[in-house]
């Protein structure tokens, strides 16, 4: 029987972005993915939080009768996976994250929040705006972006996981960071890996932050190599 692997999407994302990765891993694992509340066509309207997305994940696992699974989380999805492992240690196996931001304080949250401006995105990056619109129909991508920015502010104001949180997570975790990722610092990835009792760091040469830009074959090999 194949082991179970849940793929978690990032902020402003959807499960559709993970289809190709899932196809590369499906020979080895039973692959599962879903949309977080308010994403990818889900029209739930409520404030976003990491705790909400953790509960989404637990609810999904209940619906699929999954007692335990390994996790790959891209960007925000990796943060959700670690928060789940902290609160529900028996539900998570090995965890791989890619491009996940771990350092949240008022300054970093404000910097991230400034990028969550739908009016500026619509004016200056219309192609990205069109992608978000198509990805989240019939939801409103502008509302999704605003709620994401509000969640980032909350993380910066004290809702983020602390070093104590990370040091209490007993799962084996592989933190992957691209050498060309200009959104997430290598230092914060190194620090978090060192705080995790069974944390490992993997530098992926040439990887940038957007999931669409990464080498899926390399990424799938890294994931399967770590899970075994």
N, C-alpha and C positions, 0 to 999 in steps of 0.2 A: 504494500500500500504506500502511495506517495505521501510525503510530508506536505503540510499545508503552508502556503505562503500568501500573505495578504500584502497587496501593494497600495500604499497610501499616497494620494496626490498632494500637491503643494497649494499654497495660497493662490487664489484666483484661478485654480486649476480644476481639472475633472478627471474622472477615471479613464476617459478616452485617451488621454495623453500617455497612459501606461499600457495600452493594448499591445504595441510592438514589443515592449520589454516582456510582457506576460507571454507572448507567443514564443520568444526565445527560451523561456524558462519552463514552458508547459510540459516538456518531455520528462523533466525531473521532479516537478512539483505540481500539486493541485493549486491553481492560481485563483485568487479571489481579489476583487476590487469593488469599490463603491464610491459614490459621491458624498462628501460631507454635507451637512445641512446647508441649504442655500446655494449649492454649487451644482454645475452641470445639468441644469434643468430642474433641480429640486427647488421649489418655490417657498420653502420654509422661510419665514421672516422673523428673525429674532437676533439679538446681539450675538456676535461670534465670540467664542472663547476656546482655548485649548481643551478645557474640561468638557465643553459641548461636543467637540470632535472626538474626544476619548469616549464619551457616552455613545456617540454615533457608532463608533467601532465596536464597542461591546454589544450594542443592539444588533449590529450586523452579524456578529459572531453568533449571537443567540439565534437569530433567524436562520443561519446556515448550519446550526448545530455544531459549531466549532468550539470545542473546549479550550483548545490551545493552538497557536499558529506562530510561525516565524513572520517577521515583518521587514519589508523594505519601505522606507519612507523618504520621499523626495522633498527637500526643503522643509516647509512647515509639517509635512507628513512625518518626517523623522522626529520632530519635536513631539508630535502627538504619540508616536510609538513609544518614546521614552517615558512620557508622562503616564501612558497606560501601563508600562512595565513597573513603574513606581507604585501605582495604585492597585494594580491587578497582576502581581508578579506571576501567578500561576497560569495566566492566560497567554503569556508571551514566551516564545522560545528565543532564538537568536534574532538580533536586530541589526539591520544595515541602514545607515542614513547617508544621504548624499546632499551636499549643499545646504545643510541645515544651520540656521543661525541660532546660536546658543547664548550669546551675550546680549542681554536686554537691560538697558538703563534708560533714564529719560533722554539722554543725548542720542543714543543709537535708535531709540524708538521714534524720536522726532525726525531723524534723518530718513528712516524707512517710511514714516508717515507722509513725508513731503512728496514721496513718489506715488502715493495713493490719492492722486488728484484727478478724478475722471474728466474734468473740463480741460485740463492741460493735456492729458493723454489723448482726448478726442481731437484737439487742435494740432498737437505736435507729432503724435504717432497714430494717425488714423488707421493704419493697417492693423496695429495691435488692438485698437478699440474695436475694429470689425471682428477680429478673432475672438475677443472676449464676448462680444454680442452673440456670435454664432454658438460659442461654447456653452453659454448659460441660458439660452432660450428655453422656456419663455420667461426666465428670470431677468432681472434688470442688472446688467453688469456694473452700472454706476453705483447702485446700492450695495452690491457685493464689495466693490472697491472701498466704498466709504466705511462699511462695517469692518473690513479687514484693517483699515487704518486705525479705527477705534480700538480694535483688539490689540494692535501693536502698541498703542499708547498705554493701554491697561497693563500689558506685559512690562513696559518700561517703568510703570509706576509701582511695581512690586508683585505682580501676579506671575512673574517668570519663575522657573525652577532655579533653586539656589545650589551652591556647591554641596550642601548637605543632601539635597534631593539626589543629585547625581551620584554621590558617594554611597548611597544606600541601594542603588540599582544593581542587583546581582546577576542580571542576564549578561551573556556575552554580546558585546556590541562592537560593530565595525563602523567607525566614523570615516566617511569618504569625503574628500574635499578636492576640487579641481585646482590645479596650479594656476589656471587663468580665470578663476571665479572672482569677479570684482564686486560681488554683493556680500559674500561671507568671508570673513578673515580666517586665514590659516591658523593664526595664533589662538583664536577662540576654539577652533576644532581641536588643536593640540591640547589645550587646557582641559577641555571637557573629556577627551579620551583619557587623560591622566587621572581625572577625578573618578571615573568609572572603575570599580574594582576589577572588572574584566573587559576593559575598554581597549580598543586597538585603533590605530590611525592608518589610513590608506590615502596617499597622495596620488591623484589620477592626472597624469601628465597631459596638458593641453585641454582638459575639460573646462568649459565655461559654465556659468550658472544655468542658462536656459536648458531645460530637459531636452528640447528638440535639437539641441546642438551637440549632445554627447554621443559617443560611440556606444551604441546599444550592445553590440557584441562584446566589447570589453566590459561594460557594466554587468551584463548578465553573467560573464565568466567570474567576475569578482564576487557577485552575490552567491553563485553556486559553489564557488571555492570556499567561501566562508561558512555557509550552512552545511556543506558536505553532502 
